[in-house]
């Protein structure tokens, strides 16, 4: 895929894409965490002035991710829709148009905490919907980053970011892929995919590996570059 970074994880080849998605190459499966479609309209319906066009931006990124890969399946790691208010006509129409343009793709949603409140996506989107975990090869695909016996967990929920730079006024926060040690902490967390989502600094352990996303690239962040 264009601009991606290939790593070995739990004995499998994984491509980390600068959109924030990941590809399980052997399974031709893309992973997308925390799209939060309809978050902006949810805020606007509560009277909060927020930007428009965020669903289109997120779908454009998703189109890029799919186009840059040979994947046959997309698994959403929870929080597909932000809330019950996300079932707005314009949001669902945009999702339906995208689905029609990618009719051959298999779509799966592993429910997250926001999906519990928002409800499942419309049946017309043709998505398989299930509770966590979803086993796939050596991995357990989840929304919540929690251990699953006998598997390396890939999850979302935390919207991880890393802080880089020196002095406080020169620091920058970047979304990141965060992977725990395969033996002691076999859990990895993908960055939030949605264009209108927050970020949460991660508390890194000594053997954790972090890959920052910036400028259309994914790069390994050595421990010497990290700030807390």
Secondary structure, 3 states (H helix, E strand, C coil): CCCCEEEEECCEEEEECCCCCEEEHHHCEEEECCCCECHHHHHHCCCCCCCCCHHHHHHHHHHHHHHCCCCCEEEECCCCECCHHHCCHHHHHHHHHHHHHCCCCEEEEECCHHHHHHCCCCHHHCEEEECCCEEECCEEECCCCCCCCCCEEEECCCCEEEEECCCHHHCEEEEEEEECCCCCCCEEECCCCCCCCCCEECCCCCCCEEEEEECCEEEECCHHHEEC
